[in-house]
Amino acid sequence: MPPSRPARQRRRLAIAGTLVATLTGGLLAATAGTAAAAAVPAALPTGTQADFNGDGFADLAVGAPLADVGTKDNAGAVVVLYGSANGFSGARRVIVHQDTPGVSGAAEPGDAFGRSVATGDLDGDGYTDVIAGTPSEAVGDRGRVGGSTVLWGGPKGLSGASWLPLPSYLKDSYVGRGVATGDFDGDGHTDVTVTGHRETSTYYGPVQRTGAPARHVSEPLGTRFTTVAGDLSGDGAAERLYPSLITGDPGGTIAYIRRDGSGMSADPEDGYTTTELTGADGDASSIGDIDGDGYGDLVVGDAVDPSAAKPTGHKGGRITVWYGGPNGPDPAQQPGVFHQDTAGVPGGGEANDRFGASVSVSDTNGDGYADVAVGAPGEALGSVRDAGAVTVLYGSAAGLTATGSQFWSQNSAGVPGGGETSDHFGGAVRLMDVTGDGRADLTVAAPDENDSGAIILLRGSASGVTASGAMFLSAAAVGLTVSNQGWFGSALGAPAEQPRPKERFADDFNGDGYRDTVVGAPLAEVSGRREAGAVTVLYGGPAGPTATRRQTLTQASPGIPGGPEQSDQFGHSVASADFDEDGYADLAVATPYEDHGTTTVDAGMVTVVWGGPRGLSGATGVDVSQGFDLTGHGDWLGIDLAATGGAPYAHAELLIVGNRAAALVGPFTRDGKAAAVRPQNPVSSIVGAASGDLNGDRTADHVLVAPLSDGSVYVNPGESTGNTPERLPYDATNAAIGDVNGDGFDDLVAGAPYSLSESDGPTVHKGGQVAVWFGSASGIDATTTARVLHQDTPGVPGAADGEFGTDVTVGDIDGDGIDDIAVGDPNKWVNGRAEAGSVTVLPGRANGPDGTGAYVLTQDSADVPGAAEDSDLFGYRVRLADMTGDGRADLMVSAPGENLFEGATVFLRGSSSGLRTAGSTMIMANHAGLTQSGHRGWGDEIAP
């Protein structure tokens, strides 16, 4: 058996008896710490949704530009409604205006604060901010200059505000007439564009809390009233769209600007292409992936009736749909056209219906296709003029369709209120998942309801929008004072729309299209129990993982099976895939030293925490009875885990290793039962595992690392009927799989930081090495000599004096279509600092990696956070994955010895020239919510 856990202090593989003890955890056993016994939150990050207080529920900013502030008529206000599982409530709201403490300027009659509203995380702190336009703001003696104010989000909601810089032009500019947000230059920071009557300004993030942007550009676009932003080309950067103003027609030609280069010049024409959609007449617009092809589609509302000055359009209004593609919407395409005279669309086109005055795009029924809500605030209900209505059209693989379309008004059954003259129900619409169930809910504004305004919430469901549980909030109910008209609801704040992810990632727990990261602390102290263990989930986003979007799980968390016990080591290893096949990745967490009662010691267990639209919630112990005999001591199930799932695999598989191994095949039921089992006999004493497709047959091949068996690396091909793994006689302690020569077959990379004297594999090179076996149509050839790389290989920098190969990971850092290898060497001396640690990158090549172009990163490298210090162990764990959604793999590195073994992770972005150290970030254990009691070694494991 392995040495007793309290005695395990050596930072390398400890070997005794029949098992190699704790490769991926079990470090630093004398220096355990404390993890907060955090509950599984009821709500978690919601991706691109607006979340001002970080509670995981979408929030809504509602403009009321004609609301009174004290005695100042039409000064304007923004009402912030905080979301919950039950939707919005007038009790959970805040009213912000220019007399609110901390808000720039002062409320003045006619300012119209809140005439336009948009949302986005401008400062990159993980909390959504609000941008409110005030187009009639006077500046000194200059009337109607306008401006835009940022209201800053935080853990307690919105607090504090800053002006964005004003342009140089003087009066009648109406700055803030329209606002929109998105990452326009693809650098991971949210940007904002603000329109006016004379020119348009773009502010590039990050924006400081003073309101100062990274840069400020004036766009030569002339008069623009409105704007929208979203990703129409699938490149991860948002395109900006600006409808123009033509006399007699609030619409006309739409200009869209998309990135075609660096986009980082002060010259707005440098790095961007401006294209005119000459046939896209209209004003209101929204973006979403209607046909599910991974590209955002543009919906334009053209609410103005045809006339001599404007012969295009349709009586009563229309919408056009422009489908996106690699270069955005093709101006030559024939857009989809829908109006109230289209077959299947309810109602009929009548003059001044204003169908298309507002539009919003999102998925209301959870089928993966975005739907479209269209406001017609001039719709008459019988003899009641301008009562208003909303039509919902549904998306499909063929695009937008009138099939199943719905007509909603305040006379519809279940909708609160009643249709009244000039309510203008549908004056603004917004589709967003308010309740956190994975389906967009419909918020409809009736800005002239009772002359003050109201909003109505209709819920999304599996069958689409429903009036069941509808909610009504009037201006008075949220505390607004209105002397004439309030226009409460005339602007509904929205973040930049993002298309449905092209693929579901095996590590995207909340389905927002960004890959998430799990950091294990198996030696963390929980509820006074040393080495009980914890894991922290860092949710991804455009800027990568951050400490503000995270969740900590322990066996003291509600819903997690078992309880925290000394030396259990919950989080020793983790893996992820969509085990129950519901469209959300799930997390498998191993507790290899869990006892089963008092008779079965160190049997181990594996827990699956289930993914969903709000992230991880609810958990089940995996039923391993099919694959393992659980009658004996020391199975150590979960010493390591590996998983496969999603394309191209038919079902997810969870490979569990310890003293024995088995792969459980999905789909899993929510009580933890797998559909089938694939034994991995007769290999035993396994410490490492990896899964992938080495022969291109769309079936998972499993790799077992067992240093004390007859050789140390075994491959169990997916098509194997006898389940007898193929032996590769080679020393190793860990393995990873990826295509490092770009031939379409996964390859096997194994790390061997030192020789294991009891193995009969070849001698490991001094200082450690990695070996590469290339996949093919017949898989791995066990008779072929592996390609071995070490720090004496030509081109590989550094001296062979550490433990190169302690961990390996594979991913395409530079986006060239060939995976690269990152190699951890945590015991490397750096500038005289013992065990400071390093990471070496071996670029993939068409003939396989050979050391060409290799480079090394340490904490003494320029712009890498921290500094090389004794026992930091930088590089103990490494993980490559595209965590920012830009198509290039980013690197997460653990340094479990950082700050006297508190532990830290460092994030570096991938780029076309390799890993980019500029802008890299560090997350310490205390930043992730772990309270320190002693030391903990956070980062013993990084996965999936």
N, C-alpha and C positions, 0 to 999 in steps of 0.2 A: 504494500500500500504506500501512498505518498507519505512523506514526513509530516508530522503533526503540524497543523496550520499555524499555530502561534510561533513555531520555530522557523517558518519559511521566510528567510530574510534575504536570500541571495537573488539578485536581479537577473536570473537566467533560468532556463529549464532545470527543474530539480528532478532527479531521477532516482527511483528506488522501487524495488519489487516489480510489480507487473504493470505500473502505469506511470507515465510522465505527468507529474503534477502541474496542473494549472498553467498552461501556456498563456492564455489570453487574460488571465487575472491572477490572483494570488501573489502579486507583487507587494512589496513594502508592508508585509503583514504586521510589523511592529508599529506601523504608523497609520492606523485606521482613523477615520474621522466620523463626523455626524452628518447624516442627511435628514433634512426636514421630512417628517412623515406627511408628505403632501397628498391631499386627496386627488382622485381623478376629477378634474374640473368638469362641471356640467356643460361648459362651453369652451371651445378652443379656437385658435386662429381660423379666420374664414377667408384667407387668401386675398383677392382683390376687393372684397367688400369693404365698405367704410366702417371702421371700428375705432371710435374715438377713445374708448377707455380700456381696450384690450381684453374685454371679457369674452370675446369669441362670438358675440352676437352683433349682427350688422346694425348700425345706427343710421339715422337719417337727419340731415340738415335741411330745414324747410325755410325758404325765404318768405318774408312778409314785408315787401319793400314799401308799402303804404301804411304800415302800422305807426301809431303815435308813440312818441317817447316823451312822457310828461305832457307838456303843452305844445310840443313840437310836432305838428301834423306831418304825416308822410315822411318822417325821418327814417323809418325802416328798422327791421329787426330780423334776426335769424333765430328760429326755434330749433333746438337740438332735441331729438327724441331718441332715447336710449333703448335699444332693442332687448328682447328677452324671448324665451321659449313661447310666450303668449303674445308676442307682437309688441306694439307700441302702447304706451299709456301716458295720459296727461300728467300723471304724478311723477314719471321718470323723464323729466325734461328740464332744459335750461333755456332761458331767453337771453340772447346776447345782442346788444346794440352799441352805439358809439358813446353812450354814457356809462356803459358797464366798466367798472374799474379794470384798468390794464389794457383796454381797447383803444387803439390810436384814434385821434381826432375827437370830435364832439358831435353829438346828435344835433342836427339842424333841420328846420322845416324843408321838406322836399329833397333830402339827400338820396333817398331810395336805397339805403343800406340793405343788402340782401337781394337786389334785383337779379343777380345771377349767383349761383352757388356751385362749387365743385369741391371734390375731396381728394386727398392723396397724402402720403407720408413724405412731406417735403424735406424734413431734417433727418430722415433715416433712423429714427429712434424706435420704430416698430409700432407707433401709434398713428392713426390717421388724423390728419389735420383738415381744417375747413378753409376754403378760400372764398371770401364773400366780396362781390363787386358792388361798388357804390358809384354808379355812373354820373349822378348829378351833384357829387361833392364839389364844393367850391374850395379853392386853394388861394387864400388871401383874397385879393380883389378879382381873381380869375374865376368866372362862373362856369359851372358844369365841366370842370376839368375831369372829375371822377377819380377813381382809384380802386385798389383792391387790398383787402386785409386778410392776413393769415391768422386763424384762430388755432392755437396749438393743442394737440391731443396729448394725453398722458394717462397714468394709471387711475386717476380720479376723474377723467373726462377732460373736456376743454378747459384750458386755463392759460391766460396770457395771449397777447396778440401783437402783430407787427405789420406795418405797411410794406408792401412791395414797392421798389423804387418807381417813381413817376417818370414818364417820358419828358422830353424837353419842350414839347409844344404847349401852347398856353390855354386858350379857352375853347369851350364847346367841343371838347374831345371825347367826353363820355367814356373815359377809361373804365373798364369793368362791366361794359355792356354784356360781354360774354366771357366765360372762363372755362378752361378744360385742363386736365392733368394727364400725364403719361410719361414714360421714359422715352423721350424723343431721340436721344443719341445713343441709346443702348448701353449706357455706362453703369446701369444698376441704380441710378438715382432718379427720383421723381422730379419731373419738370412741370412747369405750368405756362400756359399761353393765355393772354388776356387781350380781348379785342376792344376796339373803340371806333369812333366815327372817322378817325383820320389815319390811324395806322395800328398795327398789332405788335405787341411785345411778347417775347418769349424769355422766361426766366429759367435757367438751367440749375438743377440741384447738384449737391445738397444746398438747401437754403438755411442760413444761420437763423438763430432765434431773434436776431436783430432785424431780420427781413432781407439781409444781403444774400443774393444768389451767388453761385459760383461764377456765373457770367450772365449778361443781360443783352439781348439782341432785339433790335427793331426790325420787323419784317416789312418788306416793301409791298404790301398787299392792298393798301388803300382802305376804303370803308368796309368794315365787316361788323355785323351785329352779333352773330353767334359763332360758336365753334364747338367741335367735338373731336375726341382723340381716341384711338384704339389701334390694335395691331391688325392691319389688313393684309400684310405680306408674309406673316409667319416668321419674321426674323427676330422677334423678341423686342423690337422697338416699336413705339406707338407712332402711327401716322397722325398728322394734324389736318383737319378738314375745315375749310372756311367758306361758308356760303356768302356770296356777295349780295349787295343791295342794288337792285335796278329800280329806277323810278316807276312807281306803281306796282311793283312786284317784290315783296320781301322774300327773295330767293334768287334764282338765276344760277349762273355758272358757279360750280363749286371747285375751289382749288384744294388739292391735297398735296402735302409735303411729306416726302419719305426719305429716310436715310439711304444714301448710296455709297458712302465712304466713311471717313472718320467722324464727320459731323461735329468736329471740335473747334472749328475756326470761328473767329468773331464775325467773319463774313457769312451772312445767312445763306448765301448761295453755295458756299463751299461745303461739300459733303452731303448735300441734299438735292433732291430733284423735285421740282414743282410741276404737277400735272393738272390740267383742267379737265373736269368732267363736264363738257359743254352741254350734255343732255340731262344733267342731274339738276333739274330745276327744283328749288325748294329751300326751306330754311331749317326746320327742326330735323335733327338727325341723331342716329344712335348706331352702335356697332355691336355685333355678336356673331357667333358661328352658327348660321341657320341650317346649313347643309351638312355640318359635322365633318368637314374635310380638313379642319385644323387651321383654316384661314378665316379671319374676321370678315364679315359681310356688312355693307353699309346700307342702312335704311334711311331714306330721305323723305320727309313729309312736305308735300306741296299743297298747302291748304287753300290757296287763293284760286278763285274761280277764273276761268279763261275770260279774256276781254280783248279788245282791239289792241291794247298795248301789250297784252300777254296772251297770245293765241294758244300756247301750250297748256297742259293740265287737263283737269276733268271737273265738270260741274259738281260742286260740293266738296272737292278736294280729292287727293290721291296720295299714295306712297309709291316710291320706286325702290327696288332692291338691286344693289350692285354687288356682285359676288367677288370676294377677294381672291388673290392668288399670289404667286411668288413675287410679283411686282406690284401688288395691290390690285384694285379693280381696273380692268381694261376699259379705257374710255370708249372703245369701239363696240363693246358688248351691248346687246339689247337687254336692258334691265327688266326685271319682273315688275309689272304694274298692277296695283290693286286699288280698287275704289269701291264705293257702295253699290255700283252697278256691275261689279265683277260677279260672275256666277258663283254662288256659295257664300258670298259676303252678305251679312244681314243688312237690311235697310235698302235705301235707294238714294242716289245722289241728288241733293237739293241745294239750291243756291245758298251760300253762306253757312253750310254745315261746318265747314272748316275741318273736314276729315284730313288728318295729317298735321294738325297744329302742334301736336306733341307726339313723340314716338319713344319707345324704349324696347330693348332687346335683351332677353335672357330666357333660360329654360324653366318653364313653369311646371312641367310634369315629370322632369327627371329622366327623359328619354335620350338625353345627349344632344338634342337639337334645340337651338335657341328659338324662342317664339317672339312674336312682335305684338306689343300693345300700341294701339293707335287712338289718340284722343280726337274727338270731334266736338269741341265745346259749343259750337253753334247749332248742334242738332236739336230740332224741335221734337217734343214728345206730344203728339196730337196737336192741340192748339197752344201748348206751352212753348213759347219761343226761347231759344238759346238755353234750354235746360242742360243739354250736353249729354254725350255718351262716349263709351270706349269700346272698341272692337279688338278682340284678341285673335290673331292668326297664328297657326302652328307651323313649326319647322319640320323638315323631313330630309331624308337623304337626297331627294330631288329638289330641295329648296323650299321656299315658303309656299304654302298651299292654303286655299280657302276651305279645304275640307275640315269640318269640325269647328269652324270659327264661331266665336261667341260675341254677343252684343250685350253690353252692360250699361245700365243707367240707374238713376236713383229710384226708378219705378220697377226695377228688376226685383224679383222675389229674394228676400234676404239682405238686400243692400240697404243700409240705414238711410234715413231721410226720405225725401220725396222730390220728384222732379219739379222745379219751380222756375219761373221765368228768370232768365239771366243768371242762373247758378253757374253756368259754364263748367259743368262736370266734364273732366277730361282736359281742362286747360293745361295741366301738366300730368305726366304719367311717369312712373318709375318702377321697373321690375328689379327686385333684389330679394335675396333670401333673408327675410327678417327673422324668421323663427328658427333657423338653423337646421331644417330638416332636409336640406339638399335640393329644395325646389324654390324657384323664385316666387315671391308674393307680389301682388300688384297694389301699388299705392297710387291712388287717383286724387288729384286736387280738384276742388270746386272753388276757385279763388274768389268767387262773388257770392258764395253761399251766405245768405242773411247779410249781404253787403260787407262781410268781413272775411269770409273764407273758411274752408274746412278741407280735411283730407279723409279719405276712406281707404281702409286696408282690406283687400280681398286675398285670401290665401291661395297658394299653389297647392296642388295635390297630384296624385298619380293620373288623374283624368283631366288635369289642367286647372285653370282658375275656377275657384268656387266661392260662393257667398257664405258658405258655412263658417261661422265664427267671425264674420266681418266686423270691423271696428270703425268707429266714427269719432273724429276729433275736430272740434270747432276752434276757431281763434280764441273764443272766450274760455274754452276748456283748458287751453294751454297758457292762459294768463295774459293774452294780448289785449291792449286797449286800442280800439278803432273808432275814430270819429266819423268817418265817411266810408271809404273802402279800405280794407287791409291788404287784400291780395295775398292772404295767407295761403301758401301752396303754389304760388305762381312760379316758384323755382324749387326744384327738388334736387338736392346735391347728389352728385354721382362721381365715382372714380372712373378712370379710363376703363373701357370695356376690354376684356381679354377673350380670345376665342377658346373654345373647348380644347384641352390638351390633345395633341396629335396621338399621344400614347399614354396609357396609364402606367405610371412608374411603380415598381415593386416596393418603393420606399416613400410614396406620397400618401401619408396617412389621412389627410383631409381633402384630397382630391382637387387641390387648387392648381395642379399642374407643375408644382415645384417639389423637388426631391427634398426629403427631410433627413436629418442626421440624428443618430442616437449615440450618446456618450455614456459608457458604463463606469460605475464606481463600485465594484463588487466588494471593496473593503470598507465602504462607508458604514458608519455607525448609525443605527436607526433605533429610536426609542430606548437608548442605553445599551443596545446589543451590538457589540463590535463585529465588524465584517458581515453584518446582515445584508448590506448591499443596496444599491439604488441605480436607476438609470434616468438620464435626462434626455428628453426629446427636444431638439432644436428645429423649429419649423422653418422651411426654406422660403425664399422670396426673391425678388429681383436683385437685392443686395446680398443674397446669401443668408446663411443662418445667423440669427441674432439672439442674444440672451433675453430679449424682451418677449420673443415669441417662443416660449418654451413651456415644458411640462415635466415635472419630476414624479417618478413612480417608485414606490417601494412596496414591500409586502404589508406595510401599515396603511397603504392607500385603500380607501373603500373600494370594494369590488375585486381586489387582487387576492387570489387564493392563498391560503396559508397565513402565516404571520411572521414578523421579523424575529429571527433567532440568531444567536451568535454563530458566526462562521458559515452561514448558509450561502453567502455570496450570490445573492440575487443580482443579475446583470453581469455575471461572469462572461457570458457570450450572448449575442443577440443575432437575429436574422429577421427578414421581412419578406412578405409576398401577400397577395390577395388570397388568403387561405380559404375563405368562404365564398369567393367569387361574387362579391356584391359591388365591385367597382372601386373599392377602397383598400389600400394596403393595410395589412395587419402586422403587429409586432410580436415575434416570439422571443421570450426572455428566459434564459436558463438559470436555474439555481442548482448547480451540480452537487452541492454538499447538503442538500435537504435530506433530513431523515424521514423515513416512513414509519411512524410510530416509534417504539423503543427497541424494536428488534432489527430493523433494516436501516443500518447506518450509512450515510453518504450515498443513498440510492439516487438522489437527484430528481429534479422535475423540470418541466418546461411549461410556461404559461403563455397563452396567446392573449394579447390585448387588442381589441377589435377597433379597426379604423372606421371612420364615418365622416360626414360633412363638417363636423366640428372637431375632428381629430380623433385621438385615441380615447376610448371610453368603454368600460365593461371588460371583463377578462374571464378566461376559462383555463383550467388546467388541462393540458393535452393528454388524452387517453393513449398511453404508450403500451397498453397490454398486448396489442397485436404484434408489436415488433420486438418486445423485450420480455425476458423472464425476470420478474421483479422479486424473486424470493431470496436473493443473496445480498450480502453487503458489498459496498464499493462499486456500484455500477457507474457512479459519477456522470449520470446522464446530463448532457449539456455542457461538458467540458468545452465543446465547440458546437456551433450550429452553422448550417448553410441552407439556402433556400433558392428555388427558382420559381418563376411564375410569370404569367402574361405572355405576350408574343415572344417566341414562336411556340411556347409550350402549351400542350392541351390542358394541363392542370398544374396547379402549384404543388411543389414537393418540399417537405421539410426534412432535411438530413440532420439527425441527432446522433452525436458520437460521444463516447466515453470509454468504458472498458469494453463495450460492444457498440454496434452501430446499426441503424436502420433508417430508411427513408419512408416517411408517411406521405401518401399521395392524396391530394384533394379531389373534390372539394370537401372542406371540413364543415361539420355542423357546429352550431354555437355551443354545444355541450362538449366540444373538444375531440370528437371522433372523426378520424380520417376515412376516406372511401376505400383505401387499399394500403398495402405496405409492401416495400421492396427491401428485403433483408440484404445486408452488406457482408455476410459471412465469407470466410472465417476470420476476418481481421479483428484484432483486439488491441487494447492498450492504445487507443487513438487519441491524439491531442489536437488535431487540426482537420478542417473540412472545407471543401469548396465544391461548387456546382456550376455547370455550364454545358454548352453544347459543343463538344470537341469534334464531332463528325458531321454536323449539319443535318441531322435527321429529325430535328425539332423535338428531341427527347432529352431529358436531363441526364448528363453523365456526372457521376459523383467521384470526388477525389478524397481519399483518406490519408492522413499523415500519421504514421504509427512508427516512431523511431525505434521501439524495442522489439518490433516484429521482424520477420525475415526480410530485411530491407525496410524502407520507411515510407514510400509513396505508392499508393494503389489507386487504380482507376477502375471504376465499375461502369462500363458502358451502358447507356440507356436501353440498348436492345438486348442486353445480356439476359438469357433465360435461366442460367444457372446461378446468377447473382454471386459469382466468384470473381472478385476484383483482379485486375491485371497488375502484376508487380513491376514497379520501376525501382531497381536497387539503387537508392540514392538517399543520402541523409537530408533531412529537412525538418523544420518545425512548423511551417505554415505554407499556404498556397493561395493563389488567386488565378482567375481565368479571364481571358480577354483576347481579342484578335490583334496581336502585336506585329503581324506582317501584312495585314490588310487583305488577306486572301478569302475572307468570308467564313473561315473556320476559327472557332475559338482555340486559343493556345493555353498551355499550362505553364505557369510560372511558380516556382517553389523557392522559398527562402531558407538558407541554412547558415545561421550566424556562427556556428562552431561545429566541430566534430562530436558525434555521439559515440563514445568508445565501444558501447555494447552493440552497435549496429554493424552490419557487414557491408554497408554502402561505401562508396569511394571516399577518400580523405577529403575533407572540406578545406578549401584554400584558407591560408592564414587571414584572419580578420573577417571571414565570412564570405558568402557568395550567393548568387541566385542562379537557378538553372531554368532553361526554357525548352519545352517540348512543343513542337508545332503540330496543330491539329490538321486533319485531312478528312477526305470522305471515308476513310477506314479508321479514323480516330487517331489515338496516340500509338506509335510503334514502340513497343517496349524494348526492342532490340537496337533502337537508334540511340546514339550517344547524345545526351542533352547538350545544348549550347550553354556554356557556363560563363558568367560574367562576375568579375570582382574588381577590387580597387587596384589591381595590377594589370587589368585588361587595358590595352591602349585606348586612350580617349576618356577613360573613366577617371575623374579627378580624385585626389585624396590619397592617403596612405592606408595600407591594409593593416590597421591596428585597432579596429573596434569590433563590433558584432554586426557587420553589414549583412542585411537579410533578416533581421529580427522580425520585420513585418514587410509585406509586399502588397501592392495594390495596382490595378490596371485601369486605365481610362484614357480617352483621347483629349489631351490637354490643349493642343493647338488647332483642333478641328480639321485635320487633314485626312480624316477617315481611317487612320491607323492608330491603334491604342498605344499608349506609352506606359512605362513602368515607373512607379515611385518606390524607393527602397528605404526603409527606416534603419538607422544605425544609432540607437539611443545611447550607446556606451562610448561613442566617439569623443575623444578629447578635442576641444576647440579652443585655440588660443590659450593653452595652458589650463583649461578648465576640464577637470575629469568628468566624464559621463555627461557632458553638456548636450551632446547629441546632434545628429544631422540627418538630412534626407537627400538622397541622390535620385535624380530623374534620368532614366535611360530612354531616350526617344525611340518610338517604334519606327521601323523602316520596312520597305517592300521585301527585303531579304531577312527581316528580323532584326531586333536590336543588336548592335555590335559594339557599343560604346561611343559611336560617333555622335557628337553634339551633347554628350552627357554634361550635367552640371549639378552642383551641390548647393543646398541652402541650409543655413544655420541661423540661430538667433542673433548672430553678429552680422548676417547679411543685411545690406542696405534695405531699410523700410520694413524688415521683418520685426514684429513687435517683441519687446523684451530684450534680453541680452544673454549670451551664453554664460551659464553659471554652473558650478559644480552640481552634479546629480539632477539637472533639469530633466534628463532623459527625453529630450526633444527628438521625435521620430519613433517613439515606442510603438505608437499605432499610427497608421497612415490610411487615408481613404480618398480615392478619386471618384468624383461623380459630378455631373453638371447640376450644381445646386442653384444656379442663377437663371437657368433657362435660355442661355445664349448659344447653346450648341457646343460648348467646350467644357471639358471636365475641370472642376476646381479641386483643390487639395485641402483636406482637413488633416492637421497633424496634432497629435497629443503630446503633451509634455507633462506626464503625471508627477514628476518631481519638482515642477515649478513652484516657487514660493514655499520652500520647505515641505514639499510633497502635498501641498494643497491641490495642485493639478491645474492644468490649463489646456485649451485647444487653440490652435492658430489656423486661420482661414486665409488661403491665397487663391486668387482668381486665375483661371486659365485664360490664355489669349493666343493670338495667331503666332506669337513669338515664344510661347511657353508660359510658364507660371509667372504671373505679374506680382511682384512684391509690393509695389505702390498701392496703397489702399488696403493692404492686408490688415486683419483684425485679430485680436486675442479675446477669448472668453475665459475668465477665471471661474473656478468652482463657485465662489460666492456670488458672481454675477448671475449664475444659473440657478440661484436660490438655495444652494446647499449651505446650511449653517455649520460653522467649523467648531469641532471639539476635538482637538488633536489634529492629526493630518490624515489625509484620505486618499491621495493618489487619483484624483478625478481624471479620467481619460485612460484608464487601464484598457478600455475597449472603445473603439469607434466603429460604428456600423450603421446601416447594413452595408 
